[in-house]
Structures are given as structure tokens and as C-alpha cells.
Amino acid sequence: MIGYSFTWKPERKDANDFSQGKFQDERQKLFNIQHNGELTEQEKWRATDKVKGLPLGSIEKQILAERQIEHDKKIRDQTRQEMLAELRKGFGNHA
């Protein structure tokens, strides 16, 4: 053996040496986003879009649509209860 030859290839700065798999890494990122008290709700939605590779605003639209559905359901339920109460009151007076 006459000598050694070494080659060195620099590592990317953003290389993840400790990756536990793409799914686990994404879950960890999403957990960190949701439990970050410094972020506003809108910032959390945007960060979630970025992590999931979605167009910005996707999560916000989805969440706002879900909230609207819940709100509409509450209004319908409340209206039903009020109508039932009125019907019961009306039947009570004529009985």
C-alpha cells in the first residue's frame, strides 16, 4: 500500500440526518405548528399549507367552511327548538 486518497463531499445545510420517515417528520411538524402559542390561527393555517404542500389558503378555506356548517347547524337546531316551544305553547292554550 503506497498511500491513501480521501475525497470529501460537503453536506447540504438543510440535510436531515435524523429523519424518521417522511410521514413521521410531517406529523412532528404539524404537531409543532398546532402547539406553537406564538402563532396566530391564520399563521398556523399557512404553515400547515406549506408543510402539506397545499396552495396557501387551502386549510383556511376548509376550516372556515367547516365552521360555517357548524354555525348553520346550530342556527337550524335553535330555530327548531323555538318552533317546537311555540307549538307546545299554542297547544297548551287550546287544550
Secondary structure, DSSP 8 states (H G I E B T S, - for coil): ------------TT--TT---HHHHHHHHHHHHHT-TTS-HHHHHHHHHHHHT--TTHHHHHHHHHHHHHHHHHHHHHHHHHHHHHHHHHHHHH-
